[in-house]
Amino acid sequence: MASQQYPSQGSYPPPDSQPPPYVEDAPKEPSSAQEPPKQAAPQNVKVEKTAPKEKKGFFSSMMKDAEKLGKQITVQLDKAGDKINETVDKNYTSALLDLFKTGNVVQLISRATGRTVQIVAGSSGQLLVDANGPLDPNAFNTLWTVTNEGSNQVRIHNYNNYIAIIDGQVNVKEYLPGTEHGLETKFQLSQLQQFLMFESLKEKTRYLAFLPTGELKITSVKEPNSHFGIKLVSTAYPVITPVSQK
């Protein structure tokens, strides 16, 4: 599968541009010798003293301290907000999150492309993921088996090939059954309306995300490119179907 060819980054100045021509200043003509002018009569010169600069006083120092305190409070509020969001994500329950039970098989439908996340082979044979897969539940490379480790924290794999985030990059990493995993394959689920997001637990604020072309996108924010719809393909758990009362 051919990879997308990107143009090279431009440079400044443009390659065809020429520097402006150098213009030398015209030489000054030597002046002819002249009799120096007569000295003018001395005049009284009034010197005005400039007002001394005002020293920064107590008020200026107080404003600096207030600004510093304000920044510290903002940082603490941001940390508190992150902690609250983390607690909500770990304890939130919904029918959508309930699809991520251990052993369930799901498809991830990218909001950016409207297609499924799939494993494909790159040009050199390496396995990678994109979001250009079919919605067909029989397409084996689009099916992800769930391992739920509690607190809405999951790992997903396609025939033991796991999605992982390593050094900010999304990879496919094989772990055979019984092999110990690191945090690189573990994701915190969070829900926004009918979409789920996958945040790396090894590299916080790194999300699984795709461009509208289906290519991977590196992102550290919860944005539409990191949103996924979920389709349940198979489950070993009883499915409760509501019965309408006549």
PyRosetta script that sets phi, psi and omega in degrees:
from pyrosetta import init, pose_from_sequence

init()
pose = pose_from_sequence("MASQQYPSQGSYPPPDSQPPPYVEDAPKEPSSAQEPPKQAAPQNVKVEKTAPKEKKGFFSSMMKDAEKLGKQITVQLDKAGDKINETVDKNYTSALLDLFKTGNVVQLISRATGRTVQIVAGSSGQLLVDANGPLDPNAFNTLWTVTNEGSNQVRIHNYNNYIAIIDGQVNVKEYLPGTEHGLETKFQLSQLQQFLMFESLKEKTRYLAFLPTGELKITSVKEPNSHFGIKLVSTAYPVITPVSQK")
pose.set_psi(1, 117.9)
pose.set_omega(1, -175.1)
pose.set_phi(2, -69.2)
pose.set_psi(2, 141.9)
pose.set_omega(2, 179.9)
pose.set_phi(3, -89.4)
pose.set_psi(3, 155.4)
pose.set_omega(3, 178.9)
pose.set_phi(4, -64.9)
pose.set_psi(4, 132.2)
pose.set_omega(4, 179.0)
pose.set_phi(5, -94.2)
pose.set_psi(5, 123.3)
pose.set_omega(5, -178.5)
pose.set_phi(6, -101.7)
pose.set_psi(6, 142.7)
pose.set_omega(6, 175.3)
pose.set_phi(7, -68.0)
pose.set_psi(7, 154.0)
pose.set_omega(7, 177.1)
pose.set_phi(8, -68.5)
pose.set_psi(8, 150.0)
pose.set_omega(8, 176.8)
pose.set_phi(9, -64.1)
pose.set_psi(9, 139.7)
pose.set_omega(9, 178.5)
pose.set_phi(10, -70.9)
pose.set_psi(10, 161.7)
pose.set_omega(10, 177.3)
pose.set_phi(11, -128.0)
pose.set_psi(11, 160.5)
pose.set_omega(11, 179.6)
pose.set_phi(12, -127.5)
pose.set_psi(12, 130.3)
pose.set_omega(12, 4.9)
pose.set_phi(13, -77.7)
pose.set_psi(13, 165.7)
pose.set_omega(13, 178.0)
pose.set_phi(14, -58.3)
pose.set_psi(14, 149.8)
pose.set_omega(14, -175.9)
pose.set_phi(15, -57.7)
pose.set_psi(15, -34.5)
pose.set_omega(15, -175.7)
pose.set_phi(16, -85.4)
pose.set_psi(16, -4.7)
pose.set_omega(16, -175.5)
pose.set_phi(17, -76.9)
pose.set_psi(17, 148.2)
pose.set_omega(17, 178.4)
pose.set_phi(18, -113.4)
pose.set_psi(18, 146.5)
pose.set_omega(18, 177.7)
pose.set_phi(19, -68.2)
pose.set_psi(19, 151.7)
pose.set_omega(19, 179.6)
pose.set_phi(20, -61.8)
pose.set_psi(20, 145.2)
pose.set_omega(20, -178.8)
pose.set_phi(21, -62.6)
pose.set_psi(21, 146.7)
pose.set_omega(21, 178.4)
pose.set_phi(22, -82.8)
pose.set_psi(22, 126.0)
pose.set_omega(22, 178.9)
pose.set_phi(23, -113.6)
pose.set_psi(23, 119.3)
pose.set_omega(23, -179.0)
pose.set_phi(24, -84.0)
pose.set_psi(24, 138.7)
pose.set_omega(24, 176.7)
pose.set_phi(25, -61.8)
pose.set_psi(25, 138.7)
pose.set_omega(25, 178.9)
pose.set_phi(26, -64.0)
pose.set_psi(26, 136.8)
pose.set_omega(26, -179.5)
pose.set_phi(27, -66.4)
pose.set_psi(27, 143.2)
pose.set_omega(27, 179.7)
pose.set_phi(28, -79.2)
pose.set_psi(28, 134.9)
pose.set_omega(28, 179.0)
pose.set_phi(29, -74.4)
pose.set_psi(29, 139.0)
pose.set_omega(29, 178.6)
pose.set_phi(30, -66.1)
pose.set_psi(30, 134.6)
pose.set_omega(30, -178.7)
pose.set_phi(31, -81.5)
pose.set_psi(31, 143.9)
pose.set_omega(31, 178.0)
pose.set_phi(32, -72.4)
pose.set_psi(32, 148.5)
pose.set_omega(32, -178.4)
pose.set_phi(33, -64.5)
pose.set_psi(33, 130.2)
pose.set_omega(33, 179.6)
pose.set_phi(34, -130.5)
pose.set_psi(34, 155.7)
pose.set_omega(34, 177.5)
pose.set_phi(35, -69.1)
pose.set_psi(35, 129.8)
pose.set_omega(35, -180.0)
pose.set_phi(36, -61.7)
pose.set_psi(36, 144.4)
pose.set_omega(36, -178.5)
pose.set_phi(37, -67.1)
pose.set_psi(37, 155.8)
pose.set_omega(37, 179.9)
pose.set_phi(38, -68.5)
pose.set_psi(38, 143.3)
pose.set_omega(38, -177.5)
pose.set_phi(39, -70.2)
pose.set_psi(39, 132.2)
pose.set_omega(39, -179.4)
pose.set_phi(40, -74.2)
pose.set_psi(40, 157.0)
pose.set_omega(40, 179.7)
pose.set_phi(41, -66.5)
pose.set_psi(41, 142.1)
pose.set_omega(41, -179.2)
pose.set_phi(42, -62.3)
pose.set_psi(42, 142.0)
pose.set_omega(42, 179.5)
pose.set_phi(43, -122.8)
pose.set_psi(43, 149.6)
pose.set_omega(43, 176.3)
pose.set_phi(44, -74.3)
pose.set_psi(44, 127.5)
pose.set_omega(44, 179.8)
pose.set_phi(45, -108.0)
pose.set_psi(45, 126.7)
pose.set_omega(45, -179.9)
pose.set_phi(46, -91.5)
pose.set_psi(46, 119.8)
pose.set_omega(46, 179.8)
pose.set_phi(47, -99.5)
pose.set_psi(47, 122.9)
pose.set_omega(47, 179.2)
pose.set_phi(48, -97.9)
pose.set_psi(48, 126.9)
pose.set_omega(48, 178.4)
pose.set_phi(49, -79.7)
pose.set_psi(49, 130.3)
pose.set_omega(49, 177.3)
pose.set_phi(50, -74.6)
pose.set_psi(50, 143.5)
pose.set_omega(50, -179.2)
pose.set_phi(51, -65.9)
pose.set_psi(51, 136.7)
pose.set_omega(51, 179.9)
pose.set_phi(52, -63.4)
pose.set_psi(52, 143.1)
pose.set_omega(52, -179.7)
pose.set_phi(53, -64.8)
pose.set_psi(53, 139.9)
pose.set_omega(53, -177.8)
pose.set_phi(54, -74.3)
pose.set_psi(54, 127.6)
pose.set_omega(54, 178.9)
pose.set_phi(55, -73.2)
pose.set_psi(55, 141.9)
pose.set_omega(55, 178.4)
pose.set_phi(56, -66.6)
pose.set_psi(56, 127.5)
pose.set_omega(56, -174.3)
pose.set_phi(57, -104.3)
pose.set_psi(57, -159.4)
pose.set_omega(57, -175.5)
pose.set_phi(58, -63.6)
pose.set_psi(58, -38.0)
pose.set_omega(58, -176.3)
pose.set_phi(59, -64.2)
pose.set_psi(59, -43.8)
pose.set_omega(59, 179.6)
pose.set_phi(60, -61.8)
pose.set_psi(60, -42.9)
pose.set_omega(60, 179.1)
pose.set_phi(61, -63.6)
pose.set_psi(61, -38.0)
pose.set_omega(61, -179.9)
pose.set_phi(62, -66.4)
pose.set_psi(62, -37.8)
pose.set_omega(62, 179.7)
pose.set_phi(63, -65.7)
pose.set_psi(63, -39.4)
pose.set_omega(63, 178.0)
pose.set_phi(64, -63.4)
pose.set_psi(64, -43.2)
pose.set_omega(64, 178.7)
pose.set_phi(65, -62.9)
pose.set_psi(65, -38.9)
pose.set_omega(65, 179.7)
pose.set_phi(66, -66.2)
pose.set_psi(66, -39.9)
pose.set_omega(66, 179.2)
pose.set_phi(67, -65.0)
pose.set_psi(67, -42.5)
pose.set_omega(67, 178.6)
pose.set_phi(68, -62.6)
pose.set_psi(68, -42.7)
pose.set_omega(68, 179.1)
pose.set_phi(69, -64.2)
pose.set_psi(69, -38.8)
pose.set_omega(69, 179.1)
pose.set_phi(70, -61.7)
pose.set_psi(70, -40.7)
pose.set_omega(70, 178.7)
pose.set_phi(71, -65.4)
pose.set_psi(71, -40.2)
pose.set_omega(71, 179.2)
pose.set_phi(72, -64.2)
pose.set_psi(72, -40.0)
pose.set_omega(72, 178.9)
pose.set_phi(73, -64.7)
pose.set_psi(73, -40.8)
pose.set_omega(73, 179.4)
pose.set_phi(74, -61.0)
pose.set_psi(74, -44.0)
pose.set_omega(74, 178.7)
pose.set_phi(75, -61.3)
pose.set_psi(75, -44.0)
pose.set_omega(75, -179.6)
pose.set_phi(76, -65.0)
pose.set_psi(76, -38.4)
pose.set_omega(76, 178.3)
pose.set_phi(77, -65.9)
pose.set_psi(77, -40.0)
pose.set_omega(77, 177.7)
pose.set_phi(78, -61.7)
pose.set_psi(78, -43.0)
pose.set_omega(78, 179.3)
pose.set_phi(79, -64.5)
pose.set_psi(79, -40.9)
pose.set_omega(79, 179.2)
pose.set_phi(80, -64.5)
pose.set_psi(80, -40.2)
pose.set_omega(80, 178.4)
pose.set_phi(81, -63.4)
pose.set_psi(81, -42.0)
pose.set_omega(81, 177.7)
pose.set_phi(82, -62.5)
pose.set_psi(82, -39.1)
pose.set_omega(82, -179.7)
pose.set_phi(83, -66.2)
pose.set_psi(83, -39.9)
pose.set_omega(83, 178.4)
pose.set_phi(84, -64.4)
pose.set_psi(84, -46.0)
pose.set_omega(84, 179.6)
pose.set_phi(85, -61.0)
pose.set_psi(85, -40.2)
pose.set_omega(85, 179.3)
pose.set_phi(86, -63.1)
pose.set_psi(86, -41.7)
pose.set_omega(86, 179.1)
pose.set_phi(87, -65.1)
pose.set_psi(87, -41.7)
pose.set_omega(87, 178.8)
pose.set_phi(88, -62.4)
pose.set_psi(88, -46.4)
pose.set_omega(88, -178.8)
pose.set_phi(89, -60.4)
pose.set_psi(89, -38.7)
pose.set_omega(89, -177.4)
pose.set_phi(90, -71.2)
pose.set_psi(90, -28.7)
pose.set_omega(90, -172.8)
pose.set_phi(91, -110.4)
pose.set_psi(91, -2.5)
pose.set_omega(91, -176.9)
pose.set_phi(92, -69.9)
pose.set_psi(92, 143.2)
pose.set_omega(92, 176.8)
pose.set_phi(93, -128.3)
pose.set_psi(93, 144.5)
pose.set_omega(93, 177.5)
pose.set_phi(94, -165.6)
pose.set_psi(94, 166.1)
pose.set_omega(94, 177.6)
pose.set_phi(95, -64.3)
pose.set_psi(95, -32.9)
pose.set_omega(95, -179.8)
pose.set_phi(96, -68.6)
pose.set_psi(96, -47.1)
pose.set_omega(96, 178.3)
pose.set_phi(97, -65.7)
pose.set_psi(97, -27.1)
pose.set_omega(97, -179.0)
pose.set_phi(98, -68.2)
pose.set_psi(98, -14.4)
pose.set_omega(98, 177.0)
pose.set_phi(99, -71.0)
pose.set_psi(99, -18.3)
pose.set_omega(99, -176.5)
pose.set_phi(100, -93.9)
pose.set_psi(100, 59.1)
pose.set_omega(100, 172.5)
pose.set_phi(101, -92.0)
pose.set_psi(101, 149.9)
pose.set_omega(101, 179.7)
pose.set_phi(102, -57.1)
pose.set_psi(102, 128.4)
pose.set_omega(102, 179.7)
pose.set_phi(103, 96.7)
pose.set_psi(103, -18.9)
pose.set_omega(103, 176.7)
pose.set_phi(104, -65.6)
pose.set_psi(104, 148.9)
pose.set_omega(104, 176.6)
pose.set_phi(105, -114.6)
pose.set_psi(105, 126.4)
pose.set_omega(105, -175.0)
pose.set_phi(106, -131.3)
pose.set_psi(106, 162.0)
pose.set_omega(106, 167.0)
pose.set_phi(107, -111.6)
pose.set_psi(107, 140.4)
pose.set_omega(107, 175.7)
pose.set_phi(108, -101.2)
pose.set_psi(108, 119.7)
pose.set_omega(108, -178.1)
pose.set_phi(109, -104.1)
pose.set_psi(109, 113.4)
pose.set_omega(109, -177.0)
pose.set_phi(110, -68.1)
pose.set_psi(110, 131.3)
pose.set_omega(110, 175.7)
pose.set_phi(111, -67.2)
pose.set_psi(111, -28.6)
pose.set_omega(111, -177.5)
pose.set_phi(112, -71.6)
pose.set_psi(112, -33.8)
pose.set_omega(112, -175.5)
pose.set_phi(113, -114.5)
pose.set_psi(113, -21.5)
pose.set_omega(113, -174.1)
pose.set_phi(114, 75.3)
pose.set_psi(114, 10.8)
pose.set_omega(114, -179.9)
pose.set_phi(115, -122.1)
pose.set_psi(115, 176.1)
pose.set_omega(115, -172.9)
pose.set_phi(116, -91.7)
pose.set_psi(116, 155.9)
pose.set_omega(116, 173.3)
pose.set_phi(117, -78.8)
pose.set_psi(117, 127.7)
pose.set_omega(117, -175.3)
pose.set_phi(118, -135.2)
pose.set_psi(118, 160.4)
pose.set_omega(118, 171.0)
pose.set_phi(119, -95.7)
pose.set_psi(119, 132.9)
pose.set_omega(119, 175.9)
pose.set_phi(120, -133.8)
pose.set_psi(120, 164.8)
pose.set_omega(120, 177.1)
pose.set_phi(121, -95.6)
pose.set_psi(121, 130.8)
pose.set_omega(121, 178.2)
pose.set_phi(122, -76.1)
pose.set_psi(122, 179.9)
pose.set_omega(122, -176.0)
pose.set_phi(123, -61.9)
pose.set_psi(123, -30.6)
pose.set_omega(123, 179.8)
pose.set_phi(124, -98.9)
pose.set_psi(124, 10.4)
pose.set_omega(124, 176.3)
pose.set_phi(125, 94.6)
pose.set_psi(125, -7.9)
pose.set_omega(125, -179.5)
pose.set_phi(126, -72.3)
pose.set_psi(126, 149.1)
pose.set_omega(126, 179.1)
pose.set_phi(127, -85.6)
pose.set_psi(127, 138.7)
pose.set_omega(127, 177.8)
pose.set_phi(128, -148.5)
pose.set_psi(128, 171.6)
pose.set_omega(128, -179.6)
pose.set_phi(129, -116.8)
pose.set_psi(129, 147.5)
pose.set_omega(129, 168.9)
pose.set_phi(130, -140.4)
pose.set_psi(130, 178.3)
pose.set_omega(130, -178.6)
pose.set_phi(131, -117.5)
pose.set_psi(131, 45.2)
pose.set_omega(131, 178.2)
pose.set_phi(132, -118.1)
pose.set_psi(132, 21.5)
pose.set_omega(132, -177.3)
pose.set_phi(133, -78.1)
pose.set_psi(133, 159.5)
pose.set_omega(133, 178.4)
pose.set_phi(134, -74.9)
pose.set_psi(134, 162.4)
pose.set_omega(134, 176.0)
pose.set_phi(135, -85.2)
pose.set_psi(135, 3.7)
pose.set_omega(135, -178.3)
pose.set_phi(136, -67.8)
pose.set_psi(136, 120.4)
pose.set_omega(136, 179.3)
pose.set_phi(137, -68.7)
pose.set_psi(137, -9.4)
pose.set_omega(137, 177.5)
pose.set_phi(138, -91.1)
pose.set_psi(138, -4.2)
pose.set_omega(138, 177.8)
pose.set_phi(139, -78.5)
pose.set_psi(139, 100.9)
pose.set_omega(139, -169.3)
pose.set_phi(140, -60.4)
pose.set_psi(140, -30.0)
pose.set_omega(140, -175.3)
pose.set_phi(141, -79.9)
pose.set_psi(141, 2.3)
pose.set_omega(141, 176.7)
pose.set_phi(142, -107.4)
pose.set_psi(142, 3.2)
pose.set_omega(142, -172.9)
pose.set_phi(143, -99.6)
pose.set_psi(143, 129.7)
pose.set_omega(143, -176.1)
pose.set_phi(144, -120.8)
pose.set_psi(144, 121.9)
pose.set_omega(144, 178.7)
pose.set_phi(145, -89.1)
pose.set_psi(145, 135.3)
pose.set_omega(145, -171.8)
pose.set_phi(146, -96.6)
pose.set_psi(146, 138.0)
pose.set_omega(146, 163.3)
pose.set_phi(147, -120.8)
pose.set_psi(147, 114.9)
pose.set_omega(147, -178.4)
pose.set_phi(148, -100.2)
pose.set_psi(148, 123.8)
pose.set_omega(148, -177.6)
pose.set_phi(149, -107.3)
pose.set_psi(149, 20.2)
pose.set_omega(149, 177.9)
pose.set_phi(150, 87.5)
pose.set_psi(150, 159.1)
pose.set_omega(150, 179.6)
pose.set_phi(151, 58.5)
pose.set_psi(151, 32.2)
pose.set_omega(151, -179.1)
pose.set_phi(152, 58.5)
pose.set_psi(152, 34.1)
pose.set_omega(152, 177.5)
pose.set_phi(153, -111.6)
pose.set_psi(153, 125.2)
pose.set_omega(153, -169.6)
pose.set_phi(154, -135.5)
pose.set_psi(154, 162.3)
pose.set_omega(154, 166.8)
pose.set_phi(155, -125.3)
pose.set_psi(155, 144.1)
pose.set_omega(155, 179.1)
pose.set_phi(156, -130.9)
pose.set_psi(156, 139.9)
pose.set_omega(156, -178.4)
pose.set_phi(157, -142.2)
pose.set_psi(157, 157.1)
pose.set_omega(157, 173.7)
pose.set_phi(158, -118.5)
pose.set_psi(158, 102.9)
pose.set_omega(158, -177.4)
pose.set_phi(159, 50.8)
pose.set_psi(159, 52.7)
pose.set_omega(159, 176.3)
pose.set_phi(160, 70.6)
pose.set_psi(160, 7.9)
pose.set_omega(160, 172.3)
pose.set_phi(161, -99.2)
pose.set_psi(161, 109.4)
pose.set_omega(161, -171.6)
pose.set_phi(162, -96.3)
pose.set_psi(162, 145.0)
pose.set_omega(162, 168.8)
pose.set_phi(163, -75.9)
pose.set_psi(163, 130.3)
pose.set_omega(163, -178.3)
pose.set_phi(164, -138.0)
pose.set_psi(164, 151.3)
pose.set_omega(164, 171.8)
pose.set_phi(165, -115.1)
pose.set_psi(165, 118.0)
pose.set_omega(165, -176.7)
pose.set_phi(166, -130.0)
pose.set_psi(166, 121.5)
pose.set_omega(166, -178.9)
pose.set_phi(167, 54.0)
pose.set_psi(167, 41.4)
pose.set_omega(167, 176.4)
pose.set_phi(168, 80.7)
pose.set_psi(168, -3.2)
pose.set_omega(168, -177.3)
pose.set_phi(169, -110.4)
pose.set_psi(169, 142.6)
pose.set_omega(169, 175.9)
pose.set_phi(170, -83.2)
pose.set_psi(170, 127.7)
pose.set_omega(170, -178.5)
pose.set_phi(171, -128.6)
pose.set_psi(171, 167.0)
pose.set_omega(171, 168.7)
pose.set_phi(172, -111.0)
pose.set_psi(172, 123.4)
pose.set_omega(172, -175.6)
pose.set_phi(173, -128.5)
pose.set_psi(173, 129.6)
pose.set_omega(173, -179.0)
pose.set_phi(174, -86.1)
pose.set_psi(174, 131.0)
pose.set_omega(174, 172.1)
pose.set_phi(175, -129.9)
pose.set_psi(175, 117.4)
pose.set_omega(175, 177.5)
pose.set_phi(176, -72.2)
pose.set_psi(176, 155.5)
pose.set_omega(176, 179.8)
pose.set_phi(177, -54.6)
pose.set_psi(177, 134.7)
pose.set_omega(177, -179.5)
pose.set_phi(178, 89.7)
pose.set_psi(178, -8.1)
pose.set_omega(178, 179.0)
pose.set_phi(179, -79.7)
pose.set_psi(179, 139.4)
pose.set_omega(179, 179.4)
pose.set_phi(180, -75.2)
pose.set_psi(180, 134.9)
pose.set_omega(180, -179.3)
pose.set_phi(181, -99.4)
pose.set_psi(181, 155.5)
pose.set_omega(181, 166.7)
pose.set_phi(182, -95.8)
pose.set_psi(182, -177.1)
pose.set_omega(182, -179.8)
pose.set_phi(183, -72.7)
pose.set_psi(183, -10.4)
pose.set_omega(183, -176.2)
pose.set_phi(184, -63.5)
pose.set_psi(184, -21.5)
pose.set_omega(184, 179.6)
pose.set_phi(185, -100.9)
pose.set_psi(185, 5.0)
pose.set_omega(185, -174.6)
pose.set_phi(186, -103.8)
pose.set_psi(186, 133.3)
pose.set_omega(186, -175.7)
pose.set_phi(187, -127.3)
pose.set_psi(187, 143.3)
pose.set_omega(187, 171.8)
pose.set_phi(188, -92.5)
pose.set_psi(188, 122.3)
pose.set_omega(188, 176.5)
pose.set_phi(189, -82.8)
pose.set_psi(189, 141.3)
pose.set_omega(189, 169.9)
pose.set_phi(190, -140.2)
pose.set_psi(190, 151.1)
pose.set_omega(190, -173.1)
pose.set_phi(191, -117.0)
pose.set_psi(191, 138.1)
pose.set_omega(191, 171.9)
pose.set_phi(192, -132.3)
pose.set_psi(192, 107.4)
pose.set_omega(192, -175.9)
pose.set_phi(193, 55.4)
pose.set_psi(193, -122.0)
pose.set_omega(193, -176.8)
pose.set_phi(194, -95.6)
pose.set_psi(194, 15.3)
pose.set_omega(194, -177.3)
pose.set_phi(195, -118.3)
pose.set_psi(195, 152.1)
pose.set_omega(195, 173.5)
pose.set_phi(196, -114.5)
pose.set_psi(196, 153.8)
pose.set_omega(196, 175.3)
pose.set_phi(197, -125.1)
pose.set_psi(197, 149.7)
pose.set_omega(197, -177.3)
pose.set_phi(198, -117.8)
pose.set_psi(198, 107.2)
pose.set_omega(198, 179.9)
pose.set_phi(199, -103.5)
pose.set_psi(199, 130.5)
pose.set_omega(199, 179.0)
pose.set_phi(200, -62.8)
pose.set_psi(200, 134.4)
pose.set_omega(200, 175.0)
pose.set_phi(201, -87.3)
pose.set_psi(201, -15.5)
pose.set_omega(201, 175.1)
pose.set_phi(202, -82.0)
pose.set_psi(202, -39.7)
pose.set_omega(202, -179.0)
pose.set_phi(203, -125.5)
pose.set_psi(203, 87.9)
pose.set_omega(203, -175.6)
pose.set_phi(204, -55.5)
pose.set_psi(204, 145.3)
pose.set_omega(204, -177.6)
pose.set_phi(205, 70.4)
pose.set_psi(205, 11.8)
pose.set_omega(205, 169.4)
pose.set_phi(206, -99.9)
pose.set_psi(206, 127.8)
pose.set_omega(206, -174.6)
pose.set_phi(207, -120.1)
pose.set_psi(207, 149.4)
pose.set_omega(207, 168.8)
pose.set_phi(208, -69.5)
pose.set_psi(208, 125.7)
pose.set_omega(208, -175.7)
pose.set_phi(209, -155.6)
pose.set_psi(209, 154.9)
pose.set_omega(209, -179.1)
pose.set_phi(210, -136.9)
pose.set_psi(210, 149.6)
pose.set_omega(210, 173.5)
pose.set_phi(211, -78.1)
pose.set_psi(211, 164.8)
pose.set_omega(211, 176.3)
pose.set_phi(212, -59.9)
pose.set_psi(212, -19.3)
pose.set_omega(212, 176.1)
pose.set_phi(213, -78.4)
pose.set_psi(213, -9.7)
pose.set_omega(213, -177.8)
pose.set_phi(214, 96.5)
pose.set_psi(214, -7.3)
pose.set_omega(214, 179.6)
pose.set_phi(215, -79.1)
pose.set_psi(215, 155.5)
pose.set_omega(215, 178.2)
pose.set_phi(216, -62.9)
pose.set_psi(216, 146.4)
pose.set_omega(216, 176.2)
pose.set_phi(217, -127.7)
pose.set_psi(217, 134.1)
pose.set_omega(217, 174.9)
pose.set_phi(218, -85.1)
pose.set_psi(218, 119.9)
pose.set_omega(218, -179.3)
pose.set_phi(219, -142.7)
pose.set_psi(219, 148.3)
pose.set_omega(219, 178.5)
pose.set_phi(220, -121.3)
pose.set_psi(220, 19.2)
pose.set_omega(220, 179.1)
pose.set_phi(221, -132.5)
pose.set_psi(221, 157.5)
pose.set_omega(221, 175.0)
pose.set_phi(222, -82.1)
pose.set_psi(222, 102.0)
pose.set_omega(222, -176.6)
pose.set_phi(223, -131.8)
pose.set_psi(223, 168.0)
pose.set_omega(223, -178.7)
pose.set_phi(224, -55.2)
pose.set_psi(224, -31.2)
pose.set_omega(224, 179.2)
pose.set_phi(225, -66.5)
pose.set_psi(225, -16.1)
pose.set_omega(225, 178.9)
pose.set_phi(226, -104.5)
pose.set_psi(226, 13.6)
pose.set_omega(226, -179.1)
pose.set_phi(227, -96.1)
pose.set_psi(227, 141.4)
pose.set_omega(227, -179.7)
pose.set_phi(228, -137.5)
pose.set_psi(228, 133.6)
pose.set_omega(228, 166.8)
pose.set_phi(229, -83.9)
pose.set_psi(229, 155.9)
pose.set_omega(229, -175.3)
pose.set_phi(230, -123.1)
pose.set_psi(230, 132.0)
pose.set_omega(230, 175.5)
pose.set_phi(231, -119.4)
pose.set_psi(231, 120.8)
pose.set_omega(231, 177.9)
pose.set_phi(232, -78.6)
pose.set_psi(232, 123.6)
pose.set_omega(232, -179.0)
pose.set_phi(233, -97.3)
pose.set_psi(233, -43.8)
pose.set_omega(233, 177.9)
pose.set_phi(234, -153.9)
pose.set_psi(234, 153.8)
pose.set_omega(234, 179.7)
pose.set_phi(235, -150.7)
pose.set_psi(235, 149.6)
pose.set_omega(235, 175.1)
pose.set_phi(236, -96.0)
pose.set_psi(236, 1.7)
pose.set_omega(236, -176.5)
pose.set_phi(237, -98.6)
pose.set_psi(237, 151.0)
pose.set_omega(237, 178.4)
pose.set_phi(238, -64.9)
pose.set_psi(238, 135.4)
pose.set_omega(238, 178.3)
pose.set_phi(239, -99.3)
pose.set_psi(239, 121.7)
pose.set_omega(239, -178.8)
pose.set_phi(240, -90.1)
pose.set_psi(240, 119.7)
pose.set_omega(240, 178.4)
pose.set_phi(241, -104.7)
pose.set_psi(241, 121.0)
pose.set_omega(241, -179.6)
pose.set_phi(242, -64.7)
pose.set_psi(242, 139.7)
pose.set_omega(242, 179.5)
pose.set_phi(243, -104.0)
pose.set_psi(243, 125.4)
pose.set_omega(243, -179.7)
pose.set_phi(244, -78.4)
pose.set_psi(244, 138.3)
pose.set_omega(244, 178.9)
pose.set_phi(245, -91.5)
pose.set_psi(245, 131.8)
pose.set_omega(245, 176.9)
pose.set_phi(246, -82.8)
pose.dump_pdb("model.pdb")
